[in-house]
Amino acid sequence: MRPILFLFALSALAAVQSIETFVDDARVRVIKVTVPVDHATGMHEHKINRVMLYLQEGGQKVIHADGREVIQRWAAGQPLWSPAVGMHRVALIADEPQSIVEIELNQPGPADPPDLGPLDPLAVDPGHYRVIFENDQVRVIHVEIGPGESAPMHEHLRARAVTYLTAAHFEATLEDGRTAISHQKAGDVVWSDSPIRHREINRGSNVFKGVVVELK
């Protein structure tokens, strides 16, 4: 996969409107930050790889230490791979404040990731789950489930950050028959490092869309 150098400087924010932290440990830091339309940074570098998920359409100008300038743009709800990079600064190009979910990868991926098994959602439900991109550290998945549609029994084995691009109203049934109802708002982020096996049905009136970033 050719890397996409989206270098939004969350580690060098001059001003933010809000910031939330969902997990911060030796493996990963997951944050959501909102910045104003006039956001710009000074020179800085990123020493680790990241996944960046942009909740609104926008872009930025990247100015490298050697003077090179690059314009980068993203669509609303688009996750992108942002590898470690040397000195640069950025200036936001946007018509509205930008909310960005950042997954900072503090450790390299395993040399031999464990098998995901026969109930991996990509194996049992490719109509609702698809891989956006994958590398040795993460697998990034788009989920889209229409109102009244069901996802069959499947399991999530990896630690993961789920970003809700739309509102969600789901009924989940565990393998022991217990059920649970969940509600999320568009823009919510949920972190989980516990395996789960369940089937789900979209009880909402809207098409649900979300992005799952799995750690390897």
Secondary structure by P-SEA (a helix, b strand, c coil): ccccccccccccccccccccccccccccccbbbbbccccccccccccccbbbbbccccbbbbbcccbbbbbbbbccbbbbbbcccccbbbbbbcccbbbbbbbbbccccccccccccccccccccccccccccccccbbbbbbbbcccccccbbbbcccbbbbbccbbbbcccccccbbbbbbbcccbbbbbcbbbbbcccccccccccbbbbbcc
